[in-house]
């Protein structure tokens, strides 16, 4: 059984960075008539863009999967790994965690994570919001694994927060194969 969570990093961030850089370069060129200034701003955008995308890479592209063998995930713990995932996503390798290496499992849920399907707001401000927009709400929902080696791995669940059955299946598989119980942690912020 293979259960997938989140999204894989694609070339979309890089294409957006290039497109925005070209638009800004063209915009600057129309007002300055200097190809050097326009080129400098476009190159500056190409340099700064990956850093801006790296800030929320875990939240927007936290892909991981549970299989019968273990857990496959992308490690975005360092800035270097985040930048290489944005610039060359095809070369980014998945990490593998065997169930036997899991020492502790925590399910971290933020306050108010369970929003009714497709409704955001109060009584007077009901707004239609597709489930994929729930990701943008500032409520953490992730699985925190501590390994026997002392490493901490965060597996984001926020993109799949409305898929209770899928999350439950993954938790059952991880707990049964690792021999560890899940600790529920509630964040107040």
Secondary structure as GFF3:
##gff-version 3
##sequence-region A 1 189
A	DSSP	beta_strand	3	5	.	.	.	ID=ss1
A	DSSP	alpha_helix	12	32	.	.	.	ID=ss2
A	DSSP	alpha_helix	35	55	.	.	.	ID=ss3
A	DSSP	alpha_helix	57	60	.	.	.	ID=ss4
A	DSSP	beta_strand	64	66	.	.	.	ID=ss5
A	DSSP	beta_strand	70	73	.	.	.	ID=ss6
A	DSSP	alpha_helix	79	87	.	.	.	ID=ss7
A	DSSP	three_ten_helix	89	91	.	.	.	ID=ss8
A	DSSP	beta_strand	95	98	.	.	.	ID=ss9
A	DSSP	three_ten_helix	99	101	.	.	.	ID=ss10
A	DSSP	beta_strand	102	110	.	.	.	ID=ss11
A	DSSP	beta_strand	119	120	.	.	.	ID=ss12
A	DSSP	beta_strand	127	128	.	.	.	ID=ss13
A	DSSP	three_ten_helix	131	136	.	.	.	ID=ss14
A	DSSP	beta_strand	141	147	.	.	.	ID=ss15
A	DSSP	beta_strand	152	156	.	.	.	ID=ss16
A	DSSP	three_ten_helix	158	160	.	.	.	ID=ss17
A	DSSP	alpha_helix	164	178	.	.	.	ID=ss18
A	DSSP	beta_strand	182	187	.	.	.	ID=ss19
###
